[in-house]
């Protein structure tokens, strides 16, 4: 009887421990991955990539020689912010390599899945527009969604969910789809910047300053009309340049 009572007591304590301990243990998060490409005037090599969620920094990694990166994640579904700094790229028709500067983008991640992204001057400009919407009173989530929708309406593809096809790595039989259009737009921005005596890095900074001033790509900055190399921008400069480069 004594042995039975001792066994029951031990069993009761063990079960009590289970009841007390398990509710406080969070369920393990499914593993996922964010992978992608960083492109300015060309693929950005050797850049630092930082990925953050609502709770802060989730991890960092670096791009390889082709501008690609990969980072394992263990986080709930959320909008992730990717910030890229440093690294360099080769601008077509521009001598030598160019320091990339800062690029960014916001992307919707679903827990346990692989998220493939492209961080480019376009996603960086969309982030700048989202910040302008926040200043107007939007919450950050709706601001990011609204900014991405605005760029999707302008460019006829969604930069947050489209992977560009780079023209120097064009697959055989590539059709004219959103990915090719994205690649053509990036190439057009690069050609416009170089033709103006500048770089895609400088053009990206100009776009960010333009949007930060009044939320529009109209050539207006805090000190008046913005410039890109030898070119003074106007309200139609971006649309005209893209139309000329894509013809």
Backbone as JSON, one array per atom type, in Angstrom:
{
  "sequence": "XXXXXXXXXXXXXXXXXXXXXXXXXXXXXXXXXXXXXXXXXXXXXXXXXXXXXXXXXXXXXXXXXXXXXXXXXXXXXXXXXXXXXXXXXXXXXXXXXXXXXXXXXXXXXXXXXXXXXXXXXXXXXXXXXXXXXXXXXXXXXXXXXXXXXXXXXXXXXXXXXXXXXXXXXXXXXXXXXXXXXXXXXXXXXXXXXXXXXXXXXXXXXXXXXXXXXXXXXXXXXXXXXXXXXXXXXXXXXXXXXXXXXXX",
  "N": [[0.83, -1.21, 0.0], [1.93, 1.23, 0.83], [3.85, 1.57, -1.13], [2.18, 1.81, -3.36], [0.8, 4.16, -2.71], [2.91, 5.99, -2.79], [3.65, 5.82, -5.47], [1.33, 6.84, -6.7], [1.35, 9.44, -5.7], [3.69, 10.48, -6.85], [2.97, 10.28, -9.54], [0.8, 12.05, -9.61], [2.1, 14.48, -9.01], [3.71, 14.69, -11.27], [1.81, 14.9, -13.32], [0.59, 17.25, -12.56], [2.69, 18.98, -12.91], [2.87, 18.89, -15.69], [0.44, 20.09, -16.37], [0.83, 22.64, -15.38], [3.1, 23.5, -16.73], [2.94, 23.26, -19.6], [0.96, 25.09, -20.77], [2.32, 27.54, -20.72], [4.36, 27.32, -22.5], [5.41, 28.41, -25.59], [4.13, 27.55, -28.81], [6.2, 25.89, -31.15], [7.65, 27.78, -33.82], [7.06, 27.47, -37.29], [9.67, 26.73, -39.59], [10.94, 28.94, -42.04], [11.97, 30.69, -45.06], [13.59, 33.55, -46.4], [14.43, 34.63, -49.52], [16.25, 36.03, -52.26], [16.96, 38.72, -54.62], [19.17, 41.45, -55.03], [19.13, 44.43, -56.71], [20.49, 47.19, -58.38], [21.76, 49.4, -60.52], [22.65, 47.18, -61.61], [23.14, 43.73, -60.59], [23.73, 43.66, -57.07], [26.61, 43.1, -55.36], [28.1, 41.7, -52.41], [26.7, 43.09, -50.41], [25.18, 44.07, -47.28], [22.38, 42.55, -45.89], [19.56, 43.2, -44.07], [16.89, 41.89, -42.27], [13.79, 42.63, -40.95], [11.01, 42.34, -38.67], [7.75, 43.02, -37.18], [8.55, 42.86, -34.51], [11.2, 43.61, -34.48], [14.68, 43.21, -35.44], [15.29, 40.35, -37.4], [17.29, 38.93, -38.57], [20.45, 38.87, -40.38], [22.31, 38.92, -43.44], [24.48, 38.42, -46.31], [24.83, 39.51, -49.72], [25.66, 37.49, -52.57], [28.05, 37.17, -55.3], [26.35, 37.44, -57.44], [24.33, 39.02, -56.56], [22.45, 37.72, -55.06], [20.68, 36.48, -52.14], [20.03, 34.65, -49.09], [18.12, 33.77, -46.28], [17.34, 31.97, -43.43], [14.26, 31.78, -41.56], [12.33, 32.08, -38.56], [9.53, 32.95, -37.72], [6.34, 34.49, -37.04], [3.63, 34.94, -39.45], [3.88, 37.95, -41.23], [4.41, 41.41, -42.23], [7.49, 42.0, -43.65], [10.43, 43.97, -43.43], [13.04, 44.73, -45.55], [16.3, 45.8, -45.57], [18.99, 47.0, -47.34], [22.43, 47.56, -47.42], [25.55, 49.04, -48.42], [27.92, 47.22, -50.49], [28.39, 46.7, -54.07], [27.93, 47.44, -57.59], [27.93, 46.87, -61.15], [27.48, 49.31, -63.47], [25.93, 49.4, -66.56], [27.66, 50.71, -69.36], [28.96, 52.49, -67.72], [32.02, 53.4, -66.3], [33.93, 51.11, -64.33], [33.12, 49.84, -60.97], [30.21, 50.64, -58.98], [29.37, 52.07, -55.89], [26.7, 50.86, -53.95], [24.96, 52.05, -52.05], [21.94, 52.64, -50.19], [19.2, 50.44, -50.18], [15.77, 49.31, -50.1], [12.78, 47.5, -49.05], [9.4, 46.32, -48.6], [7.67, 43.36, -47.7], [5.27, 40.72, -47.83], [5.21, 38.08, -45.63], [4.62, 34.62, -45.14], [4.27, 32.4, -42.54], [6.47, 29.63, -42.29], [6.85, 29.29, -44.99], [8.59, 29.82, -48.16], [9.76, 32.91, -49.04], [10.24, 34.82, -51.83], [11.99, 37.57, -53.03], [12.65, 40.79, -54.59], [14.88, 43.37, -54.18], [15.04, 46.62, -55.01], [15.6, 49.79, -56.81], [12.94, 50.52, -57.3], [11.34, 49.26, -55.28], [12.48, 50.57, -53.17], [11.72, 53.21, -53.61], [8.98, 52.84, -53.28], [8.89, 52.34, -50.54], [9.62, 54.88, -49.61], [7.4, 56.34, -50.44], [5.45, 55.1, -48.86], [6.25, 56.01, -46.34], [5.59, 58.67, -46.61], [2.81, 58.46, -46.71], [2.38, 57.56, -44.1], [3.06, 59.87, -42.71], [0.87, 61.34, -43.43], [-1.05, 60.21, -41.88], [-1.74, 57.53, -42.1], [-1.69, 54.17, -40.81], [1.18, 52.02, -40.45], [1.06, 49.5, -41.83], [-1.25, 49.66, -43.68], [-0.24, 51.88, -45.08], [2.06, 50.9, -46.36], [0.89, 48.95, -48.02], [-0.77, 50.58, -49.6], [1.13, 52.18, -50.89], [2.55, 50.28, -52.41], [0.44, 49.49, -54.07], [0.02, 51.86, -55.5], [2.39, 52.07, -57.01], [2.16, 49.73, -58.47], [-0.07, 50.32, -60.06], [0.99, 52.36, -61.6], [3.2, 51.24, -62.95], [2.27, 48.9, -64.01], [2.8, 46.4, -62.95], [3.28, 44.52, -59.93], [5.59, 45.54, -57.71], [6.27, 44.44, -55.23], [5.69, 41.79, -55.35], [6.72, 40.7, -57.63], [9.29, 39.19, -59.5], [12.07, 40.43, -61.08], [13.2, 39.88, -64.44], [16.43, 39.92, -65.45], [18.04, 41.67, -68.06], [20.5, 40.88, -69.07], [20.54, 38.26, -68.54], [18.58, 36.9, -69.9], [16.13, 34.47, -70.28], [15.79, 31.89, -72.79], [13.08, 32.14, -75.02], [11.57, 33.81, -73.41], [8.62, 35.37, -72.42], [6.65, 38.41, -72.84], [6.02, 39.44, -69.93], [5.06, 40.32, -66.53], [7.47, 40.06, -65.1], [9.46, 40.43, -67.05], [8.81, 43.02, -67.84], [9.42, 44.38, -65.48], [12.21, 43.98, -65.41], [12.9, 45.41, -67.74], [12.14, 48.01, -66.99], [13.96, 48.5, -64.87], [16.37, 48.43, -66.3], [15.9, 50.59, -67.99], [15.82, 52.74, -66.18], [18.5, 52.7, -65.36], [19.84, 53.3, -67.8], [18.82, 55.85, -68.28], [19.84, 57.28, -66.07], [22.64, 57.07, -66.5], [22.87, 58.3, -69.0], [22.31, 60.86, -68.25], [24.56, 61.61, -67.03], [24.98, 60.47, -64.56], [24.3, 58.04, -61.95], [22.56, 54.95, -61.17], [22.37, 54.67, -58.42], [22.43, 57.38, -57.56], [20.11, 58.24, -58.83], [18.19, 56.74, -57.45], [18.36, 57.88, -54.86], [17.46, 60.42, -55.54], [14.81, 59.92, -56.33], [13.77, 59.08, -53.86], [14.07, 61.44, -52.34], [12.39, 63.1, -53.8], [9.83, 61.89, -53.44], [9.7, 62.04, -50.66], [9.31, 64.72, -50.25], [6.74, 65.61, -51.24], [5.23, 63.36, -51.73], [5.02, 62.7, -54.4], [6.25, 61.81, -57.64], [7.49, 64.16, -59.1], [9.61, 65.8, -59.58], [10.04, 67.75, -57.69], [11.68, 69.06, -54.85], [12.78, 69.73, -51.46], [14.32, 72.04, -51.74], [13.51, 73.12, -54.1], [13.42, 72.48, -57.66], [14.59, 69.25, -58.43], [17.69, 67.66, -59.4], [19.3, 65.45, -61.73], [22.29, 64.4, -62.32], [23.24, 66.15, -65.12], [20.72, 66.91, -65.68], [17.78, 68.76, -65.11], [14.98, 68.01, -63.27], [11.5, 67.49, -64.12], [7.88, 67.69, -63.93], [7.06, 65.64, -65.56], [9.26, 64.12, -66.0], [10.11, 61.49, -65.19], [8.23, 59.71, -66.34], [8.55, 60.43, -69.05], [11.23, 59.75, -69.49], [11.26, 56.98, -69.02], [9.51, 56.13, -71.01], [10.93, 56.88, -73.34], [13.24, 55.3, -73.03], [12.2, 52.75, -73.16], [11.24, 52.47, -75.7]],
  "CA": [[0.0, 0.0, 0.0], [2.81, 2.39, 0.89], [4.46, 1.71, -2.46], [1.15, 2.3, -4.27], [0.54, 5.57, -2.41], [4.08, 6.75, -3.27], [3.55, 5.87, -6.93], [0.24, 7.75, -7.05], [1.78, 10.8, -5.38], [4.65, 10.89, -7.88], [2.23, 10.45, -10.77], [0.03, 13.27, -9.48], [3.01, 15.61, -9.15], [4.14, 14.77, -12.67], [0.71, 15.42, -14.12], [0.41, 18.66, -12.18], [3.75, 19.71, -13.6], [2.48, 19.01, -17.1], [-0.64, 21.06, -16.51], [1.34, 23.97, -15.1], [4.17, 23.9, -17.62], [2.66, 23.3, -21.03], [0.3, 26.28, -21.3], [3.21, 28.69, -20.84], [5.37, 27.08, -23.52], [4.89, 28.78, -26.91], [4.26, 26.54, -29.86], [7.35, 26.19, -32.02], [7.31, 28.43, -35.07], [7.55, 26.72, -38.45], [10.8, 27.35, -40.25], [10.74, 29.47, -43.39], [13.15, 31.27, -45.69], [13.46, 34.66, -47.34], [15.5, 34.56, -50.49], [15.97, 37.01, -53.29], [17.97, 39.38, -55.43], [19.31, 42.89, -54.84], [19.51, 45.01, -58.0], [20.46, 48.64, -58.56], [22.01, 49.46, -61.95], [22.98, 45.79, -61.89], [23.12, 42.97, -59.33], [24.57, 44.26, -56.03], [27.41, 42.07, -54.69], [28.76, 42.03, -51.15], [25.9, 44.0, -49.59], [24.58, 43.56, -46.05], [20.92, 42.5, -45.96], [18.93, 43.08, -42.76], [15.46, 41.59, -42.36], [13.11, 42.95, -39.69], [9.57, 42.18, -38.57], [7.16, 43.94, -36.2], [9.27, 42.82, -33.24], [12.59, 44.04, -34.61], [15.58, 42.52, -36.36], [15.16, 38.89, -37.45], [18.56, 38.35, -38.99], [21.17, 39.57, -41.44], [23.16, 38.1, -44.28], [25.13, 39.2, -47.35], [24.59, 39.06, -51.08], [26.81, 36.89, -53.23], [28.55, 37.91, -56.46], [25.25, 37.66, -58.37], [23.32, 39.84, -55.89], [21.45, 36.86, -54.41], [20.83, 36.24, -50.71], [19.11, 33.67, -48.5], [18.14, 33.85, -44.82], [16.3, 31.19, -42.75], [13.42, 32.55, -40.65], [11.39, 31.41, -37.67], [8.74, 34.09, -37.27], [4.95, 34.41, -37.51], [3.3, 35.67, -40.67], [3.96, 39.4, -40.99], [5.11, 42.2, -43.25], [8.9, 42.11, -43.34], [11.18, 45.06, -44.05], [14.39, 44.34, -45.94], [17.15, 46.97, -45.79], [20.27, 46.6, -47.92], [23.41, 48.64, -47.37], [26.88, 48.67, -48.9], [27.99, 46.44, -51.72], [28.65, 47.45, -55.3], [27.37, 46.87, -58.82], [28.48, 47.41, -62.39], [26.48, 50.03, -64.25], [26.23, 49.32, -67.99], [28.24, 51.9, -70.0], [29.6, 53.35, -66.72], [33.31, 52.77, -65.99], [34.19, 50.61, -62.98], [31.99, 49.48, -60.12], [29.54, 51.75, -58.3], [28.88, 51.76, -54.55], [25.26, 50.75, -54.09], [24.15, 52.86, -51.14], [20.89, 51.99, -49.4], [17.98, 50.01, -50.85], [14.85, 48.72, -49.12], [11.51, 47.01, -49.56], [8.52, 45.64, -47.64], [7.15, 42.17, -48.35], [4.39, 39.9, -46.98], [5.76, 36.74, -45.35], [3.7, 33.64, -44.54], [5.08, 31.52, -41.7], [6.74, 28.29, -42.77], [6.99, 29.26, -46.44], [9.72, 30.52, -48.75], [9.41, 34.2, -49.63], [11.24, 35.26, -52.8], [11.8, 39.0, -53.21], [13.67, 41.58, -55.28], [15.04, 44.68, -53.56], [15.45, 47.43, -56.15], [15.21, 51.2, -56.68], [11.48, 50.66, -57.29], [10.83, 48.95, -53.94], [12.99, 51.62, -52.29], [10.83, 54.35, -53.81], [7.7, 52.5, -52.66], [9.07, 52.56, -49.1], [9.59, 56.33, -49.38], [6.0, 56.76, -50.57], [4.75, 54.61, -47.67], [6.57, 56.92, -45.25], [4.78, 59.89, -46.82], [1.45, 58.12, -46.28], [2.39, 57.54, -42.64], [3.01, 61.28, -42.27], [-0.5, 61.82, -43.65], [-1.93, 59.64, -40.87], [-1.95, 56.1, -42.28], [-0.9, 53.2, -40.05], [2.29, 51.56, -41.29], [0.63, 48.42, -42.72], [-2.01, 50.21, -44.81], [0.62, 52.79, -45.86], [2.9, 50.08, -47.24], [0.03, 48.35, -49.04], [-1.22, 51.64, -50.5], [2.28, 52.58, -51.71], [2.78, 49.23, -53.4], [-0.65, 49.56, -55.03], [0.25, 53.03, -56.36], [3.44, 51.73, -57.97], [1.62, 48.7, -59.36], [-0.94, 50.98, -61.03], [1.82, 53.18, -62.49], [4.14, 50.43, -63.73], [1.55, 47.74, -64.54], [3.2, 45.17, -62.26], [3.39, 44.74, -58.48], [7.0, 45.35, -57.38], [6.46, 43.66, -54.0], [5.43, 40.36, -55.58], [7.24, 40.35, -58.95], [10.74, 39.01, -59.6], [12.47, 40.91, -62.4], [14.12, 39.16, -65.32], [17.48, 40.84, -65.86], [18.19, 41.55, -69.5], [21.74, 40.17, -69.43], [20.34, 36.83, -68.25], [17.24, 36.67, -70.42], [15.95, 33.07, -70.69], [15.28, 31.66, -74.15], [11.63, 32.02, -75.08], [10.93, 34.65, -72.4], [7.46, 36.12, -72.9], [6.53, 39.75, -72.27], [5.16, 39.36, -68.77], [5.4, 41.3, -65.49], [8.88, 39.93, -64.74], [10.26, 41.08, -68.09], [8.54, 44.45, -67.76], [10.21, 44.87, -64.34], [13.6, 44.04, -65.85], [13.04, 46.51, -68.7], [12.07, 49.26, -66.24], [15.24, 48.68, -64.16], [17.37, 48.77, -67.31], [15.6, 51.94, -68.47], [16.28, 53.68, -65.14], [19.95, 52.74, -65.42], [20.24, 54.02, -69.01], [18.48, 57.27, -68.08], [20.79, 57.85, -65.12], [23.96, 57.19, -67.12], [22.76, 59.3, -70.06], [22.26, 62.17, -67.59], [25.84, 61.82, -66.37], [24.83, 60.08, -63.17], [24.24, 56.6, -61.69], [21.28, 54.49, -60.61], [22.38, 55.0, -57.0], [22.01, 58.77, -57.4], [18.7, 58.32, -59.22], [17.39, 56.2, -56.33], [18.32, 58.92, -53.83], [16.63, 61.51, -56.05], [13.42, 59.47, -56.24], [13.39, 59.08, -52.44], [13.93, 62.85, -51.94], [11.2, 63.6, -54.5], [8.65, 61.37, -52.75], [9.69, 62.52, -49.27], [8.88, 66.13, -50.19], [5.29, 65.79, -51.39], [4.57, 62.11, -52.07], [4.83, 62.59, -55.85], [7.44, 61.83, -58.49], [7.24, 65.32, -59.96], [10.82, 66.6, -59.69], [10.07, 68.79, -56.66], [12.31, 68.74, -53.59], [12.67, 70.76, -50.43], [15.0, 73.25, -52.2], [13.08, 73.45, -55.46], [13.51, 71.39, -58.62], [15.69, 68.33, -58.23], [18.51, 67.4, -60.58], [19.93, 64.15, -61.88], [23.43, 64.71, -63.17], [23.1, 67.42, -65.84], [19.3, 67.09, -66.01], [16.84, 69.3, -64.13], [13.76, 67.2, -63.39], [10.22, 68.16, -64.28], [6.74, 66.88, -63.48], [6.9, 64.48, -66.45], [10.6, 63.58, -66.32], [10.21, 60.05, -65.0], [7.42, 59.04, -67.36], [9.16, 60.66, -70.36], [12.48, 58.98, -69.57], [10.93, 55.55, -69.15], [8.91, 55.92, -72.34], [12.0, 56.95, -74.33], [14.16, 54.18, -72.86], [11.53, 51.49, -73.47], [10.84, 52.45, -77.11]],
  "C": [[0.86, 1.26, 0.0], [3.44, 2.65, -0.48], [3.46, 2.28, -3.44], [0.87, 3.77, -4.03], [1.67, 6.45, -2.94], [4.03, 6.92, -4.79], [2.48, 6.87, -7.37], [0.63, 9.21, -6.81], [2.73, 11.31, -6.45], [3.94, 11.15, -9.21], [1.43, 11.75, -10.75], [0.89, 14.51, -9.63], [3.45, 15.8, -10.59], [3.05, 15.36, -13.55], [0.45, 16.88, -13.82], [1.46, 19.51, -12.88], [3.44, 19.89, -15.07], [1.43, 20.08, -17.28], [-0.14, 22.47, -16.29], [2.32, 24.44, -16.17], [3.75, 24.11, -19.06], [1.96, 24.56, -21.51], [1.23, 27.46, -21.5], [4.27, 28.5, -21.91], [4.79, 27.44, -24.89], [5.08, 27.65, -27.91], [5.44, 26.88, -30.75], [6.9, 26.78, -33.34], [7.84, 27.62, -36.24], [8.69, 27.47, -39.13], [10.45, 27.8, -41.66], [12.03, 30.08, -43.9], [12.74, 32.52, -46.46], [14.68, 34.61, -48.25], [15.22, 35.58, -51.58], [17.19, 37.59, -53.95], [17.97, 40.87, -55.12], [19.87, 43.48, -56.14], [19.43, 46.53, -57.92], [20.61, 48.89, -60.06], [22.42, 48.11, -62.49], [22.91, 45.04, -60.58], [24.14, 43.53, -58.33], [25.28, 43.15, -55.26], [27.98, 42.59, -53.38], [28.01, 43.0, -50.26], [25.4, 43.3, -48.33], [23.07, 43.67, -46.15], [20.38, 42.28, -44.55], [17.42, 42.89, -42.95], [14.83, 41.82, -40.99], [11.62, 42.68, -39.8], [9.02, 43.16, -37.56], [7.9, 43.97, -34.88], [10.72, 43.23, -33.31], [13.37, 43.15, -35.57], [15.43, 41.0, -36.24], [16.47, 38.22, -37.86], [19.2, 39.19, -40.07], [22.04, 38.58, -42.2], [23.8, 39.01, -45.31], [24.78, 38.64, -48.72], [25.86, 38.45, -51.67], [27.16, 37.71, -54.48], [27.45, 38.21, -57.47], [24.13, 38.49, -57.77], [22.27, 39.05, -55.15], [21.73, 36.74, -52.92], [19.78, 35.23, -50.26], [19.25, 33.74, -46.99], [17.02, 33.0, -44.24], [15.54, 32.06, -41.74], [12.63, 31.62, -39.75], [10.56, 32.5, -37.01], [7.3, 33.92, -37.75], [4.76, 35.17, -38.82], [3.25, 37.17, -40.37], [4.52, 40.08, -42.23], [6.55, 42.38, -42.79], [9.51, 43.3, -44.08], [12.6, 44.59, -44.31], [15.17, 45.61, -46.25], [18.53, 46.48, -46.23], [21.22, 47.79, -47.89], [24.76, 48.12, -47.86], [26.81, 47.85, -50.17], [28.24, 47.32, -52.92], [28.05, 46.72, -56.49], [28.09, 47.49, -60.01], [27.37, 48.02, -63.21], [26.83, 49.91, -65.73], [26.64, 50.68, -68.55], [28.86, 52.87, -69.01], [30.9, 52.67, -66.3], [33.41, 52.32, -64.53], [32.93, 50.25, -62.22], [31.47, 50.71, -59.38], [29.1, 51.28, -56.92], [27.36, 51.86, -54.54], [24.47, 51.71, -53.22], [23.1, 52.03, -50.43], [19.69, 51.68, -50.28], [17.07, 49.35, -49.82], [13.59, 48.22, -49.81], [10.71, 46.37, -48.44], [7.78, 44.53, -48.37], [6.33, 41.35, -47.36], [4.96, 38.49, -46.87], [4.7, 35.87, -44.7], [4.53, 32.57, -43.83], [5.24, 30.13, -42.32], [6.96, 28.17, -44.26], [8.29, 29.94, -46.89], [9.2, 31.78, -49.43], [10.55, 34.63, -50.55], [10.97, 36.72, -53.16], [12.89, 39.57, -54.13], [13.69, 42.95, -54.63], [15.72, 45.57, -54.6], [15.19, 48.92, -55.89], [13.7, 51.4, -56.63], [10.91, 50.35, -55.91], [11.3, 49.99, -52.93], [12.1, 52.86, -52.39], [9.46, 54.08, -53.18], [7.77, 52.67, -51.15], [9.01, 54.05, -48.76], [8.17, 56.86, -49.48], [5.19, 56.31, -49.37], [5.02, 55.53, -46.48], [5.79, 58.23, -45.37], [3.34, 59.63, -46.4], [1.34, 58.06, -44.76], [2.32, 58.97, -42.09], [1.62, 61.87, -42.47], [-1.49, 61.21, -42.67], [-2.25, 58.17, -41.03], [-1.17, 55.31, -41.23], [0.11, 52.58, -41.01], [1.86, 50.47, -42.28], [-0.17, 48.91, -43.91], [-1.17, 51.15, -45.69], [1.48, 52.0, -46.83], [2.08, 49.46, -48.36], [-0.4, 49.39, -50.07], [-0.09, 52.07, -51.43], [2.58, 51.54, -52.78], [1.69, 49.23, -54.47], [-0.46, 50.73, -56.0], [1.31, 52.73, -57.42], [2.96, 50.66, -58.94], [0.73, 49.32, -60.43], [-0.12, 51.77, -62.05], [2.62, 52.3, -63.46], [3.49, 49.22, -64.4], [2.16, 46.41, -64.09], [3.38, 45.52, -60.79], [4.84, 44.5, -58.05], [7.23, 44.48, -56.15], [6.29, 42.17, -54.23], [5.93, 39.89, -56.95], [8.76, 40.24, -58.9], [11.18, 39.45, -60.99], [13.35, 39.92, -63.15], [15.17, 40.16, -65.79], [17.83, 40.59, -67.32], [19.47, 40.84, -69.92], [21.66, 38.69, -69.09], [18.96, 36.4, -68.72], [17.09, 35.22, -70.87], [15.44, 32.97, -72.13], [13.76, 31.5, -74.1], [10.89, 32.86, -74.06], [9.78, 35.44, -73.02], [7.43, 37.5, -72.25], [5.52, 39.71, -71.13], [5.61, 40.39, -67.74], [6.87, 41.25, -65.12], [9.77, 40.61, -65.77], [10.04, 42.59, -68.06], [9.35, 45.07, -66.61], [11.68, 45.0, -64.75], [13.84, 45.18, -66.82], [13.01, 47.86, -67.99], [13.39, 49.53, -65.51], [16.34, 49.07, -65.14], [17.16, 50.19, -67.82], [16.05, 52.99, -67.46], [17.8, 53.82, -65.19], [20.43, 53.55, -66.63], [19.97, 55.52, -68.87], [19.5, 57.94, -67.16], [22.15, 58.08, -65.78], [23.95, 58.24, -68.22], [22.73, 60.72, -69.5], [23.56, 62.49, -66.86], [25.82, 61.42, -64.92], [24.83, 58.56, -63.05], [22.86, 56.23, -61.15], [21.23, 54.76, -59.1], [21.9, 56.42, -56.77], [20.54, 58.95, -57.78], [17.8, 57.81, -58.11], [17.25, 57.23, -55.22], [17.41, 60.07, -54.27], [15.15, 61.14, -55.96], [12.92, 59.51, -54.8], [13.17, 60.52, -51.96], [12.67, 63.46, -52.55], [9.93, 63.17, -53.77], [8.55, 61.87, -51.31], [9.16, 63.94, -49.18], [7.37, 66.26, -50.25], [4.55, 64.52, -51.8], [4.32, 61.92, -53.55], [6.19, 62.56, -56.55], [7.24, 62.93, -59.54], [8.45, 66.26, -60.06], [10.97, 67.67, -58.63], [10.74, 68.27, -55.39], [12.2, 69.89, -52.62], [13.3, 72.08, -50.86], [14.61, 73.66, -53.61], [13.2, 72.24, -56.38], [14.76, 70.55, -58.36], [16.45, 68.12, -59.53], [19.01, 65.97, -60.54], [21.09, 64.35, -62.84], [23.25, 66.08, -63.79], [21.64, 67.79, -66.1], [18.54, 67.69, -64.84], [15.5, 68.6, -64.33], [12.53, 68.08, -63.53], [9.11, 67.22, -63.82], [6.59, 65.61, -64.31], [8.21, 63.76, -66.72], [10.67, 62.06, -66.23], [9.45, 59.31, -66.09], [8.04, 59.2, -68.74], [10.42, 59.8, -70.54], [12.22, 57.49, -69.75], [10.34, 55.25, -70.53], [9.98, 55.93, -73.41], [12.9, 55.73, -74.26], [13.53, 52.86, -73.28], [11.1, 51.39, -74.94], [11.83, 51.65, -77.95]]
}
